[in-house]
């Protein structure tokens, strides 16, 4: 059999496995960590055969899922967590950005890539990098390095944080706050918090979305420094999340419908994590390189450890 026939056969096998994994992630037997792990295995072993389509679908599916989760949230919890988390978020962003850029210089990571990794860690991972990157004038390689670093660390966080939280006997409120402050992407925060409990999910999602709002001032500040006039993408889905929480809290007649929307949000999130996991390939690991990955790991560990210490000692809380 010729090499071209083998290549086509491998491509077909990868496509079948990818679609089977997607169907499983939509089933009642799947959970966010399991879906992510399955996506990682398939992505690294076979490479995602629908990479371009996956990239386009993932963002829309994540945003729709977050809005769906809003129908399971209590408005009082949302407002309390968002108001209290604002100060912690501001301090955390300043700390992460300052330390991240210091590490980038010490490790001789390219300035733009180092800035994007720092921004992704400080705010909300891939979403922040995707928004700030064009404004900062990042090229395709710098975007790939930053996104690859964040995706790898996101995957590790989702799989390990619930276990660490249980080992440290964190309450659900403490874990939700820690996840929101220390995990990069909204999807992984929601996935880890959902695994830990309903209250952890409410706190983690709300604080993380409040954190995501900082994309806008970060883009504006970067544009001012770079003298860029590129259009800034506003995270409108966060407003829809709040409206969903308002509807769930003030319109009891829609309880059955709202619960259905919430369940769809959970299923959508699980599928999103599967897609994110499948986007991490062997090429991604090679592209990132040792120095940017080391910067990301050291910065992430510093943020995670600092956050857990201030939460455990009662310096911050909800």
TIMARTI-393827 format. One record per residue (C-alpha): residue in three letters; x, y, z. Coordinates in pm, whole numbers, plus 50000, padded with zeros to 5 digits. Layout:
resn:ALA, east:X, north:Y, up:Z
...
# end
This chain:
resn:UNK, east:50000, north:50000, up:50000
resn:UNK, east:50140, north:50344, up:49908
resn:UNK, east:50229, north:50613, up:50162
resn:UNK, east:49951, north:50837, up:50027
resn:UNK, east:49692, north:50565, up:50098
resn:UNK, east:49832, north:50525, up:50449
resn:UNK, east:49812, north:50901, up:50502
resn:UNK, east:49449, north:50912, up:50391
resn:UNK, east:49371, north:50614, up:50614
resn:UNK, east:49531, north:50781, up:50915
resn:UNK, east:49340, north:51102, up:50844
resn:UNK, east:49012, north:50913, up:50824
resn:UNK, east:49087, north:50729, up:51149
resn:UNK, east:49171, north:51057, up:51323
resn:UNK, east:48847, north:51212, up:51195
resn:UNK, east:48638, north:50919, up:51321
resn:UNK, east:48808, north:50923, up:51662
resn:UNK, east:48768, north:51299, up:51691
resn:UNK, east:48395, north:51286, up:51613
resn:UNK, east:48347, north:50989, up:51849
resn:UNK, east:48519, north:51186, up:52124
resn:UNK, east:48296, north:51485, up:52054
resn:UNK, east:47984, north:51269, up:52082
resn:UNK, east:48111, north:51127, up:52412
resn:UNK, east:48176, north:51478, up:52549
resn:UNK, east:47808, north:51558, up:52479
resn:UNK, east:47688, north:51246, up:52662
resn:UNK, east:47579, north:51215, up:53029
resn:UNK, east:47891, north:51007, up:53105
resn:UNK, east:48136, north:51288, up:53028
resn:UNK, east:48269, north:51541, up:53280
resn:UNK, east:48479, north:51855, up:53213
resn:UNK, east:48811, north:51701, up:53332
resn:UNK, east:48745, north:51375, up:53145
resn:UNK, east:48652, north:51559, up:52825
resn:UNK, east:48966, north:51771, up:52844
resn:UNK, east:49186, north:51466, up:52908
resn:UNK, east:49030, north:51282, up:52615
resn:UNK, east:49083, north:51581, up:52389
resn:UNK, east:49447, north:51607, up:52495
resn:UNK, east:49512, north:51240, up:52422
resn:UNK, east:49357, north:51260, up:52076
resn:UNK, east:49522, north:51593, up:51996
resn:UNK, east:49872, north:51478, up:52090
resn:UNK, east:49842, north:51126, up:51953
resn:UNK, east:49668, north:51199, up:51621
resn:UNK, east:49651, north:51580, up:51580
resn:UNK, east:49310, north:51743, up:51543
resn:UNK, east:49194, north:51692, up:51181
resn:UNK, east:48950, north:51983, up:51212
resn:UNK, east:49186, north:52238, up:51369
resn:UNK, east:49057, north:52540, up:51176
resn:UNK, east:48690, north:52459, up:51240
resn:UNK, east:48764, north:52382, up:51606
resn:UNK, east:48928, north:52721, up:51659
resn:UNK, east:48627, north:52899, up:51512
resn:UNK, east:48368, north:52701, up:51708
resn:UNK, east:48541, north:52697, up:52047
resn:UNK, east:48507, north:53068, up:52127
resn:UNK, east:48138, north:53084, up:52031
resn:UNK, east:48056, north:52764, up:52217
resn:UNK, east:48237, north:52881, up:52531
resn:UNK, east:48055, north:53215, up:52535
resn:UNK, east:47716, north:53051, up:52478
resn:UNK, east:47791, north:52797, up:52753
resn:UNK, east:47884, north:53071, up:53002
resn:UNK, east:47556, north:53248, up:52930
resn:UNK, east:47374, north:52917, up:52981
resn:UNK, east:47545, north:52872, up:53317
resn:UNK, east:47413, north:53213, up:53417
resn:UNK, east:47062, north:53064, up:53427
resn:UNK, east:47177, north:52852, up:53721
resn:UNK, east:47323, north:53143, up:53918
resn:UNK, east:47170, north:53345, up:54202
resn:UNK, east:47180, north:53721, up:54139
resn:UNK, east:47283, north:53798, up:54497
resn:UNK, east:47582, north:53563, up:54471
resn:UNK, east:47679, north:53711, up:54135
resn:UNK, east:47672, north:54070, up:54263
resn:UNK, east:47852, north:53985, up:54587
resn:UNK, east:48128, north:53787, up:54418
resn:UNK, east:48169, north:54042, up:54139
resn:UNK, east:48187, north:54336, up:54380
resn:UNK, east:48428, north:54168, up:54624
resn:UNK, east:48640, north:54013, up:54351
resn:UNK, east:48704, north:54346, up:54178
resn:UNK, east:48971, north:54463, up:54423
resn:UNK, east:49142, north:54121, up:54435
resn:UNK, east:49143, north:54109, up:54058
resn:UNK, east:49301, north:54453, up:54023
resn:UNK, east:49578, north:54367, up:54269
resn:UNK, east:49630, north:54023, up:54116
resn:UNK, east:49660, north:54163, up:53764
resn:UNK, east:49924, north:54417, up:53869
resn:UNK, east:50119, north:54146, up:54053
resn:UNK, east:50104, north:53898, up:53763
resn:UNK, east:50198, north:54154, up:53498
resn:UNK, east:50491, north:54292, up:53696
resn:UNK, east:50632, north:53951, up:53788
resn:UNK, east:50565, north:53811, up:53441
resn:UNK, east:50760, north:54081, up:53261
resn:UNK, east:51045, north:54048, up:53513
resn:UNK, east:51062, north:53673, up:53447
resn:UNK, east:51047, north:53730, up:53071
resn:UNK, east:51349, north:53960, up:53084
resn:UNK, east:51541, north:53726, up:53315
resn:UNK, east:51473, north:53425, up:53089
resn:UNK, east:51536, north:53626, up:52770
resn:UNK, east:51192, north:53554, up:52628
resn:UNK, east:51102, north:53776, up:52331
resn:UNK, east:50934, north:54092, up:52472
resn:UNK, east:50601, north:54061, up:52291
resn:UNK, east:50564, north:53689, up:52364
resn:UNK, east:50659, north:53751, up:52729
resn:UNK, east:50403, north:54032, up:52752
resn:UNK, east:50129, north:53812, up:52606
resn:UNK, east:50206, north:53523, up:52844
resn:UNK, east:50197, north:53769, up:53135
resn:UNK, east:49869, north:53920, up:53013
resn:UNK, east:49712, north:53578, up:52963
resn:UNK, east:49809, north:53474, up:53315
resn:UNK, east:49697, north:53803, up:53467
resn:UNK, east:49354, north:53827, up:53306
resn:UNK, east:49189, north:53535, up:53128
resn:UNK, east:49426, north:53326, up:52923
resn:UNK, east:49360, north:53275, up:52555
resn:UNK, east:49083, north:53537, up:52537
resn:UNK, east:49314, north:53808, up:52667
resn:UNK, east:49597, north:53700, up:52438
resn:UNK, east:49366, north:53693, up:52135
resn:UNK, east:49239, north:54043, up:52215
resn:UNK, east:49567, north:54208, up:52316
resn:UNK, east:49795, north:54033, up:52065
resn:UNK, east:49690, north:54226, up:51752
resn:UNK, east:49697, north:54556, up:51945
resn:UNK, east:50051, north:54476, up:52066
resn:UNK, east:50161, north:54399, up:51711
resn:UNK, east:50230, north:54030, up:51783
resn:UNK, east:50317, north:53810, up:51487
resn:UNK, east:50180, north:53459, up:51431
resn:UNK, east:50473, north:53288, up:51602
resn:UNK, east:50446, north:53505, up:51914
resn:UNK, east:50071, north:53443, up:51932
resn:UNK, east:50125, north:53067, up:51893
resn:UNK, east:50388, north:53058, up:52167
resn:UNK, east:50171, north:53251, up:52413
resn:UNK, east:49853, north:53059, up:52335
resn:UNK, east:50033, north:52724, up:52344
resn:UNK, east:50185, north:52803, up:52685
resn:UNK, east:49848, north:52901, up:52830
resn:UNK, east:49662, north:52603, up:52682
resn:UNK, east:49914, north:52358, up:52829
resn:UNK, east:49897, north:52513, up:53176
resn:UNK, east:49517, north:52539, up:53158
resn:UNK, east:49494, north:52168, up:53098
resn:UNK, east:49717, north:52091, up:53396
resn:UNK, east:49518, north:52327, up:53620
resn:UNK, east:49180, north:52178, up:53536
resn:UNK, east:49302, north:51827, up:53609
resn:UNK, east:49492, north:51909, up:53931
resn:UNK, east:49318, north:52200, up:54106
resn:UNK, east:49012, north:52008, up:54236
resn:UNK, east:49245, north:51745, up:54383
resn:UNK, east:49466, north:52011, up:54546
resn:UNK, east:49162, north:52196, up:54681
resn:UNK, east:49028, north:51877, up:54839
resn:UNK, east:49370, north:51794, up:54987
resn:UNK, east:49387, north:52142, up:55144
resn:UNK, east:49025, north:52116, up:55267
resn:UNK, east:48924, north:52438, up:55093
resn:UNK, east:48561, north:52540, up:55125
resn:UNK, east:48366, north:52579, up:54804
resn:UNK, east:48384, north:52958, up:54830
resn:UNK, east:48759, north:52948, up:54886
resn:UNK, east:48814, north:52710, up:54596
resn:UNK, east:48598, north:52913, up:54357
resn:UNK, east:48791, north:53229, up:54441
resn:UNK, east:49127, north:53050, up:54410
resn:UNK, east:49036, north:52899, up:54074
resn:UNK, east:48924, north:53236, up:53940
resn:UNK, east:49247, north:53405, up:54051
resn:UNK, east:49494, north:53132, up:53957
resn:UNK, east:49362, north:52950, up:53647
resn:UNK, east:49408, north:53119, up:53311
resn:UNK, east:49100, north:53056, up:53094
resn:UNK, east:48734, north:53093, up:53186
resn:UNK, east:48662, north:52745, up:53051
resn:UNK, east:48911, north:52576, up:53285
resn:UNK, east:48798, north:52786, up:53583
resn:UNK, east:48437, north:52683, up:53524
resn:UNK, east:48534, north:52320, up:53463
resn:UNK, east:48742, north:52294, up:53781
resn:UNK, east:48484, north:52480, up:53992
resn:UNK, east:48197, north:52267, up:53858
resn:UNK, east:48389, north:51957, up:53964
resn:UNK, east:48428, north:52101, up:54316
resn:UNK, east:48066, north:52203, up:54378
resn:UNK, east:47774, north:52433, up:54291
resn:UNK, east:47884, north:52721, up:54517
resn:UNK, east:48241, north:52696, up:54389
resn:UNK, east:48101, north:52719, up:54037
resn:UNK, east:47898, north:53032, up:54118
resn:UNK, east:48192, north:53209, up:54283
resn:UNK, east:48454, north:53097, up:54032
resn:UNK, east:48249, north:53188, up:53725
resn:UNK, east:48146, north:53531, up:53853
resn:UNK, east:48489, north:53639, up:53974
resn:UNK, east:48652, north:53512, up:53654
resn:UNK, east:48407, north:53699, up:53433
resn:UNK, east:48468, north:54015, up:53635
resn:UNK, east:48837, north:53953, up:53571
resn:UNK, east:48771, north:53914, up:53198
resn:UNK, east:48633, north:54268, up:53185
resn:UNK, east:48989, north:54389, up:53232
resn:UNK, east:49056, north:54287, up:52872
resn:UNK, east:48911, north:54621, up:52766
resn:UNK, east:49135, north:54855, up:52972
resn:UNK, east:49434, north:54631, up:52897
resn:UNK, east:49370, north:54665, up:52522
resn:UNK, east:49325, north:55040, up:52557
resn:UNK, east:49647, north:55079, up:52757
resn:UNK, east:49839, north:54860, up:52510
resn:UNK, east:49697, north:55058, up:52217
resn:UNK, east:49806, north:55384, up:52382
resn:UNK, east:50161, north:55258, up:52433
resn:UNK, east:50184, north:55108, up:52083
resn:UNK, east:49988, north:55395, up:51927
resn:UNK, east:49759, north:55142, up:51766
resn:UNK, east:49405, north:55216, up:51646
resn:UNK, east:49290, north:54858, up:51601
resn:UNK, east:48933, north:54781, up:51701
resn:UNK, east:48892, north:54641, up:52052
resn:UNK, east:48666, north:54337, up:52098
resn:UNK, east:48423, north:54394, up:52384
resn:UNK, east:48324, north:54083, up:52589
resn:UNK, east:47948, north:54131, up:52551
resn:UNK, east:47871, north:53775, up:52661
resn:UNK, east:47949, north:53877, up:53021
resn:UNK, east:47651, north:54116, up:53018
resn:UNK, east:47433, north:53831, up:52887
resn:UNK, east:47557, north:53610, up:53174
resn:UNK, east:47442, north:53874, up:53426
resn:UNK, east:47104, north:53907, up:53251
resn:UNK, east:47062, north:53529, up:53268
resn:UNK, east:47131, north:53540, up:53644
resn:UNK, east:46879, north:53823, up:53680
resn:UNK, east:46614, north:53622, up:53496
resn:UNK, east:46681, north:53312, up:53705
resn:UNK, east:46656, north:53508, up:54030
resn:UNK, east:46355, north:53730, up:53954
resn:UNK, east:46136, north:53515, up:53728
resn:UNK, east:46044, north:53195, up:53917
resn:UNK, east:45783, north:53106, up:53653
resn:UNK, east:46063, north:53022, up:53410
resn:UNK, east:46243, north:52785, up:53649
resn:UNK, east:46201, north:52476, up:53432
resn:UNK, east:46321, north:52651, up:53116
resn:UNK, east:46609, north:52816, up:53299
resn:UNK, east:46723, north:52483, up:53440
resn:UNK, east:46723, north:52342, up:53088
resn:UNK, east:46937, north:52633, up:52968
resn:UNK, east:47175, north:52574, up:53259
resn:UNK, east:47209, north:52205, up:53171
resn:UNK, east:47283, north:52299, up:52810
resn:UNK, east:47552, north:52534, up:52943
resn:UNK, east:47714, north:52250, up:53137
resn:UNK, east:47708, north:52023, up:52832
resn:UNK, east:47842, north:52300, up:52612
resn:UNK, east:48126, north:52368, up:52854
resn:UNK, east:48223, north:52000, up:52858
resn:UNK, east:48232, north:51996, up:52478
resn:UNK, east:48434, north:52320, up:52479
resn:UNK, east:48700, north:52166, up:52701
resn:UNK, east:48720, north:51864, up:52471
resn:UNK, east:48779, north:52097, up:52175
resn:UNK, east:49042, north:52294, up:52368
resn:UNK, east:49224, north:51974, up:52465
resn:UNK, east:49222, north:51848, up:52107
resn:UNK, east:49388, north:52173, up:51993
resn:UNK, east:49706, north:52091, up:52188
resn:UNK, east:49928, north:51889, up:51953
resn:UNK, east:50289, north:51778, up:51939
resn:UNK, east:50353, north:52077, up:51714
resn:UNK, east:50213, north:52303, up:51987
resn:UNK, east:50456, north:52159, up:52239
resn:UNK, east:50748, north:52209, up:51998
resn:UNK, east:50645, north:52565, up:51907
resn:UNK, east:50625, north:52688, up:52265
resn:UNK, east:50988, north:52612, up:52350
resn:UNK, east:51157, north:52586, up:52688
resn:UNK, east:51198, north:52951, up:52789
resn:UNK, east:50842, north:53079, up:52732
resn:UNK, east:50704, north:52765, up:52893
resn:UNK, east:50934, north:52813, up:53192
resn:UNK, east:50819, north:53174, up:53222
resn:UNK, east:50456, north:53061, up:53212
resn:UNK, east:50511, north:52783, up:53467
resn:UNK, east:50703, north:53001, up:53715
resn:UNK, east:50453, north:53286, up:53685
resn:UNK, east:50156, north:53053, up:53718
resn:UNK, east:50304, north:52882, up:54025
resn:UNK, east:50376, north:53218, up:54188
resn:UNK, east:50020, north:53340, up:54126
resn:UNK, east:49865, north:53009, up:54241
resn:UNK, east:50071, north:52986, up:54561
resn:UNK, east:50028, north:53353, up:54651
resn:UNK, east:49652, north:53332, up:54591
resn:UNK, east:49606, north:53022, up:54803
resn:UNK, east:49810, north:53171, up:55089
resn:UNK, east:49614, north:53496, up:55106
resn:UNK, east:49286, north:53303, up:55085
resn:UNK, east:49381, north:53049, up:55353
resn:UNK, east:49505, north:53317, up:55592
resn:UNK, east:49189, north:53525, up:55543
resn:UNK, east:49357, north:53821, up:55375
resn:UNK, east:49093, north:53801, up:55101
resn:UNK, east:48757, north:53627, up:55098
resn:UNK, east:48394, north:53661, up:54999
# end
